[in-house]
Every structure is written in structure tokens, then in C-alpha cells.
Amino acid sequence: MAVMGPSGSGKTSLLNVIAQRTGLSANSSVRGGGVKINGRKVLHGDYGKVGAFVQQDDVLCPTLTVRECIEFAGRMRTKLDEADI
């Protein structure tokens, strides 16, 4: 999936709400609505079990390919073996 748009259009804010990271944005709050994944409501703290996103200012090793960066992130976040990652 890709979230695209001009600077200031709310891309990071949207991802922060979906990932339950609203504390990262000053003076932010969420009222009403909810987040569902595959039709199932995502409870507080559940997003990390099913998804992740890397913010644009995260430091990535510039010598790794995109695939290697994703595999590295998978190894850091889960206890899955190499084949499952």
C-alpha cells in the first residue's frame, strides 16, 4: 500500500491514528470512529500485532536494499524464522 500526497496533507497523521500513535502529534486527539482490520476492530495496543510502518525520519542503513531493510525490521519486531519473514 502507498499513502501519497503533498506536504501537509495529513499522511503521517492518518498513519499515526491507524497505528495508535496519536501521542506522537502534539495536541492531537481522536474522537468517534474506529480502526478495523479485515472487519475486526483494532483494540488499543493491537496494531503492532498485525502491522507496522516506518516513519520517514527513521534511520535506515543506506547500504541495504529495500528488501534487506524490510527483512531487518521483521527480524527486530518478531520471533519468526527467516522463511516466515
WOQUI-V102833 format. One line per field, one symbol per residue. phi: phi as a letter, one per 40 degrees, with the letter a starting at -180 (. if undefined). psi: psi as a letter, one per 30 degrees, with the letter a starting at -180 (. if undefined). burial: I if it has 24 or more other C-alpha atoms within 12 Angstrom, else O. Layout:
phi=???
psi=???
burial=???
//
This chain:
phi=.bbbicdgchcccccccccfbcccbdfcabbggabbbfgbcccdgcdccbaaabcccccbcccccddccccccccccbbccdccc
psi=kkjlllkgfgeeeeeeeeghhfffkkgllkklalkkkhgkkjlkffeffflllklfgkkkjffkleeeeeeeeeefflglleee.
burial=OOOOOOOOOOOIIIIIIIIIIOOOOOOOOOOOOOIOOOOOOOOOOOOOOOOOIOOOOOOOOOOOOOOOOOOOIIOOOOOOOOOOO
//
